[in-house]
Amino acid sequence: MVSTAKPRVMSPPATPLQSGLRNLVWRYALLLLGAGLVAAPCIWRDWMQQQKLALATQAAEVQQQLERDPFMGLVAAVDAVGQNRARLPHLLPAVQANLLTAVQTAKERYRLTLNHPISTLRFSPDQQTLAIGLQSGNAVLWSRQGSQQVLPGNGAAIGAMEFSPDGQILLANPAAATGQIQRWPLTKELSW
């Protein structure tokens, strides 16, 4: 029987320089691995501190927004939770608790009560004033600060309203085709 095994080739023994280099490379690799294992918790801790600081800053901004404009503050809070859900899942319960507190403490600031049926609504270009067209033909301007001003109309129900691009004129189209368009120039006192 003939053997088909390949003869084993022996490599020449390593020189002392090669052995020393190989040992040095292994020691250096182990040193780097050890340093990485030691440094990894420090890097992770620093990253977490940065994330917590960013979240705290974002929470403070949301809190200020809640005080200025509760609706936009809640929008910002929900957005902050969405942004941080994947990044910081272990901090999410605290964020959700703060959001719940914000929702529970939000209060209605202003309430508009009218004695006539509303036929149309339109926001001013700067979104600070709401024009309300009534079936009585009058229009009511209501500011975000809760002020209101009645603009006397011609008695024909208002079908549609529009502000001029600069917000200085309010036009109202009658609901019936027989009425005439109403025009109110808005002074600084009326446009808030």
C-alpha positions as CSV (number, residue, x, y, z in Angstrom):
1,M,0.0,0.0,0.0
2,V,1.3,3.3,-1.1
3,S,0.9,6.3,1.2
4,T,-0.7,9.3,-0.4
5,A,0.0,11.6,2.6
6,K,2.0,14.7,1.7
7,P,5.3,14.9,3.5
8,R,5.3,17.4,6.3
9,V,7.5,20.3,5.6
10,M,9.2,21.7,8.7
11,S,9.8,25.4,8.8
12,P,13.1,26.5,10.0
13,P,13.3,27.5,13.6
14,A,12.6,31.1,14.2
15,T,15.6,33.3,14.8
16,P,15.8,35.1,18.2
17,L,14.8,38.4,16.5
18,Q,11.7,36.8,15.0
19,S,10.7,35.2,18.3
20,G,11.2,38.5,20.0
21,L,9.1,40.4,17.5
22,R,6.4,37.8,17.7
23,N,6.3,38.1,21.5
24,L,6.3,41.9,21.3
25,V,3.4,41.9,18.9
26,W,1.4,39.5,21.1
27,R,2.2,41.6,24.2
28,Y,1.2,44.8,22.4
29,A,-2.1,43.2,21.2
30,L,-2.9,42.0,24.7
31,L,-2.0,45.4,26.1
32,L,-4.4,47.1,23.6
33,L,-7.1,44.6,24.3
34,G,-6.7,45.1,28.0
35,A,-6.6,48.9,27.6
36,G,-9.8,48.7,25.5
37,L,-11.6,46.6,28.1
38,V,-10.5,49.1,30.8
39,A,-11.3,52.2,28.7
40,A,-14.7,50.9,27.4
41,P,-16.6,51.6,30.7
42,C,-15.1,55.1,30.9
43,I,-16.1,55.9,27.3
44,W,-19.6,54.4,27.9
45,R,-19.9,56.5,31.1
46,D,-18.9,59.7,29.4
47,W,-21.3,59.0,26.5
48,M,-24.1,58.4,29.0
49,Q,-23.3,61.6,30.8
50,Q,-23.5,63.5,27.6
51,Q,-26.8,61.9,26.6
52,K,-28.3,62.7,30.1
53,L,-27.1,66.3,29.8
54,A,-28.6,66.7,26.4
55,L,-31.8,65.2,27.6
56,A,-31.9,67.4,30.7
57,T,-31.3,70.5,28.4
58,Q,-34.1,69.3,26.1
59,A,-36.4,68.8,29.1
60,A,-35.7,72.3,30.4
61,E,-36.5,73.7,26.9
62,V,-39.8,71.7,26.8
63,Q,-40.6,73.0,30.3
64,Q,-40.1,76.6,29.2
65,Q,-42.2,76.0,26.1
66,L,-45.0,74.5,28.2
67,E,-45.1,77.7,30.3
68,R,-45.2,79.9,27.2
69,D,-47.4,77.9,24.9
70,P,-48.8,74.7,26.5
71,F,-49.9,73.1,23.2
72,M,-46.5,73.6,21.5
73,G,-44.8,72.5,24.7
74,L,-46.7,69.2,24.6
75,V,-45.8,68.8,20.9
76,A,-42.1,69.4,21.8
77,A,-42.4,66.9,24.7
78,V,-43.9,64.2,22.6
79,D,-41.2,64.8,19.9
80,A,-38.5,64.6,22.6
81,V,-39.8,61.2,23.8
82,G,-39.8,60.0,20.2
83,Q,-36.3,61.1,19.6
84,N,-34.9,59.5,22.7
85,R,-36.9,56.3,22.8
86,A,-34.3,54.3,20.9
87,R,-31.2,56.1,22.2
88,L,-32.0,56.0,25.9
89,P,-34.6,53.3,26.7
90,H,-33.6,53.2,30.4
91,L,-34.3,56.9,30.8
92,L,-37.6,56.7,29.1
93,P,-39.8,56.0,32.2
94,A,-38.6,59.3,33.8
95,V,-39.2,61.2,30.6
96,Q,-42.7,59.7,30.3
97,A,-43.5,60.5,33.9
98,N,-42.5,64.2,33.3
99,L,-44.6,64.2,30.1
100,L,-47.6,62.8,32.1
101,T,-47.1,65.5,34.7
102,A,-47.0,68.2,32.0
103,V,-50.3,66.9,30.5
104,Q,-52.0,66.7,33.9
105,T,-50.9,70.2,34.9
106,A,-51.8,71.9,31.5
107,K,-54.7,74.2,32.1
108,E,-57.1,76.0,29.8
109,R,-56.1,79.6,29.7
110,Y,-58.8,81.3,27.7
111,R,-62.2,80.3,26.6
112,L,-64.2,82.0,23.9
113,T,-67.9,82.0,24.4
114,L,-70.2,83.4,21.7
115,N,-73.9,83.8,21.6
116,H,-74.3,83.4,17.9
117,P,-73.7,80.4,15.6
118,I,-70.3,80.3,13.9
119,S,-70.2,80.0,10.1
120,T,-66.4,80.2,9.4
121,L,-63.0,80.5,11.0
122,R,-59.6,81.9,9.7
123,F,-56.2,82.4,11.3
124,S,-54.2,85.5,10.6
125,P,-51.0,85.1,8.6
126,D,-48.9,85.3,11.8
127,Q,-51.2,82.7,13.5
128,Q,-51.7,85.0,16.5
129,T,-55.3,86.0,15.8
130,L,-58.4,83.9,15.0
131,A,-61.1,85.6,12.9
132,I,-64.6,84.1,13.5
133,G,-67.4,84.7,11.0
134,L,-70.8,84.6,12.6
135,Q,-74.2,83.9,11.0
136,S,-75.3,87.3,12.3
137,G,-72.9,89.0,9.9
138,N,-70.5,90.2,12.5
139,A,-66.9,89.0,12.8
140,V,-65.0,88.4,16.0
141,L,-61.2,88.7,16.3
142,W,-59.8,86.6,19.1
143,S,-56.1,86.8,20.1
144,R,-54.0,84.0,21.5
145,Q,-53.7,86.1,24.7
146,G,-57.5,85.9,25.2
147,S,-58.5,89.3,23.9
148,Q,-61.5,89.6,21.6
149,Q,-62.9,92.4,19.5
150,V,-66.3,92.4,17.7
151,L,-66.3,93.8,14.1
152,P,-69.8,94.9,13.2
153,G,-71.1,93.4,10.0
154,N,-74.0,94.1,7.6
155,G,-76.4,91.5,8.9
156,A,-75.7,88.9,6.1
157,A,-74.3,85.6,7.3
158,I,-70.5,85.3,6.6
159,G,-69.7,82.4,4.3
160,A,-65.9,82.7,4.0
161,M,-63.1,85.0,5.4
162,E,-59.6,85.9,4.4
163,F,-56.8,88.0,5.8
164,S,-54.6,90.1,3.6
165,P,-51.0,88.7,3.4
166,D,-49.8,91.4,5.9
167,G,-52.7,90.7,8.2
168,Q,-53.9,94.4,8.1
169,I,-57.2,93.8,6.3
170,L,-60.0,91.2,6.9
171,L,-62.4,90.4,4.0
172,A,-65.6,88.4,4.5
173,N,-67.7,86.9,1.7
174,P,-71.4,86.5,2.4
175,A,-72.9,83.1,2.6
176,A,-75.7,84.2,0.1
177,A,-74.8,85.2,-3.4
178,T,-76.8,88.4,-3.0
179,G,-74.8,90.1,-0.2
180,Q,-71.7,92.3,-0.6
181,I,-68.2,91.6,0.5
182,Q,-67.3,93.1,3.9
183,R,-63.9,94.7,4.5
184,W,-62.4,95.6,7.8
185,P,-59.1,97.5,8.1
186,L,-57.3,96.2,11.1
187,T,-55.3,98.7,13.1
188,K,-52.6,97.8,15.5
189,E,-55.0,97.7,18.4
190,L,-57.2,95.2,16.6
191,S,-54.5,92.8,15.3
192,W,-52.8,92.5,18.7
